[in-house]
Amino acid sequence: MLRTALVFLAVLGLAVSSAQATVVRGTVIRAEGRTNASCRMVGLKLDSGSILYFRLPSTSDGDSMLSVALTALASRLPVEVQYNPAIPASCGGSEPNIEIIAILGA
């Protein structure tokens, strides 16, 4: 019974956190590699002309996101980034962490 309750709370927590996610589209203008992996940043120029910066996780998930960001930077293809502005940045800065980055077709 306790296990069922914990699973329910975990699923509920995921539903709440994903409901607060924000999605933006634009072009990658900067992708960083750093000694401190949790401080790596990706710069995104939005379709509106504004520029947003995001942090990458210091895990293998962040490595895969960086490879997608680098591919998008080199190809100049548009991307879609999902992030949660309510979750603190991994490096202590004000930039939100990327949850998902996807390259969009031309």
Salt bridges, closest charged atoms under 4 A:
GLU32 OE2 - ARG30 NH2 2.49
GLU32 OE1 - ARG34 NE 2.62
ASP63 OD1 - ARG40 NH1 2.81
GLU80 OE1 - ARG25 NE 2.86
GLU95 OE1 - ARG55 NH2 2.98
